[in-house]
């Protein structure tokens, strides 16, 4: 059994996420608004998440993520939610400051 915890969204927890889907779609299907400008195609960095724990439970970085990391638009502890999938185990993330939506209540 896996779970995803979003720390700065009042510890919002998603139990048993579908492992075959990118994190972005898991969040959206769980009723969580998550910024994404390019429609989940890896063409921007608006959907990034800060990985706090469980990064080893994610698929390897995609070419899009590696490109943005080399351009210093994605930190080593950040992943694009539209590109990455959980493979097993638990994950803890938070929404970075620049990706926060104005209508959401964050618990920083």
C-alpha positions in Angstrom: 0.0 0.0 0.0 1.4 3.4 -0.9 0.4 6.9 0.1 1.2 10.4 -1.0 1.3 13.2 1.6 1.3 16.9 0.6 2.8 18.5 3.7 1.8 22.1 3.1 -1.8 21.3 2.1 -2.7 20.5 5.7 -1.1 17.1 5.4 -3.5 16.0 2.6 -3.0 12.3 2.1 -3.9 10.2 -0.9 -4.1 6.5 -0.1 -3.4 3.8 -2.6 -2.7 6.1 -5.6 -2.7 4.6 -9.1 0.9 3.8 -9.8 0.5 3.9 -13.6 -0.4 7.6 -13.7 1.8 10.7 -13.3 1.5 12.5 -10.0 -0.3 15.4 -11.6 -3.2 13.3 -12.7 -3.4 11.5 -9.3 -3.6 15.0 -7.6 -6.3 16.2 -10.0 -8.4 13.1 -9.8 -8.2 13.3 -6.0 -9.7 16.8 -6.2 -6.5 18.7 -5.5 -5.9 21.7 -7.7 -2.3 21.7 -8.9 -0.8 24.3 -11.1 0.0 23.1 -14.7 0.2 25.4 -17.7 1.2 23.1 -20.5 -1.4 20.4 -20.1 0.9 17.9 -18.5 3.3 17.6 -21.5 6.6 18.5 -19.7 7.0 21.8 -21.6 7.1 24.0 -18.6 7.9 23.8 -14.9 4.6 25.0 -13.3 3.6 21.6 -12.0 6.8 20.9 -10.0 6.7 19.5 -6.5 9.4 19.6 -3.8 10.2 16.0 -2.8 10.6 15.7 0.9 10.7 11.9 1.4 10.4 8.9 -0.8 12.2 10.1 -3.9 13.6 6.6 -4.3 10.0 5.4 -4.9 9.7 7.5 -8.1 10.7 6.6 -11.6 14.0 8.0 -12.9 14.0 11.6 -14.1 12.7 12.0 -17.6 14.5 13.8 -20.4 12.3 16.9 -19.8 13.2 16.9 -16.1 16.9 16.5 -16.9 16.7 19.3 -19.4 15.1 21.7 -16.9 17.5 20.6 -14.2 20.5 21.4 -16.5 18.9 24.8 -17.2 18.7 25.4 -13.4 14.9 25.6 -13.6 14.4 22.5 -11.6 16.3 21.8 -8.3 17.7 18.4 -7.5 14.9 17.8 -5.0 12.1 18.9 -7.4 10.2 16.8 -9.9 7.6 17.7 -12.6 4.3 16.1 -11.5 3.3 15.6 -15.1 6.3 13.5 -15.8 7.0 11.4 -12.7 5.2 8.4 -11.4 5.3 6.6 -8.0 6.6 3.1 -8.4 6.1 1.8 -4.9 6.1 3.0 -1.3 5.2 6.3 0.2 6.0 9.8 -0.9 6.0 13.2 0.9 5.9 16.4 -1.2 5.1 20.1 -0.8 4.0 22.7 -3.3 6.8 25.2 -4.0 6.1 28.9 -3.3 6.0 29.9 -7.0 3.4 27.2 -7.8 0.9 28.0 -5.1 -2.6 28.9 -6.3 -4.3 31.9 -4.8 -7.6 30.1 -4.0 -5.9 27.3 -2.0 -5.1 27.3 1.7 -1.5 26.3 2.3 -0.3 25.3 5.8 3.3 26.6 5.6 
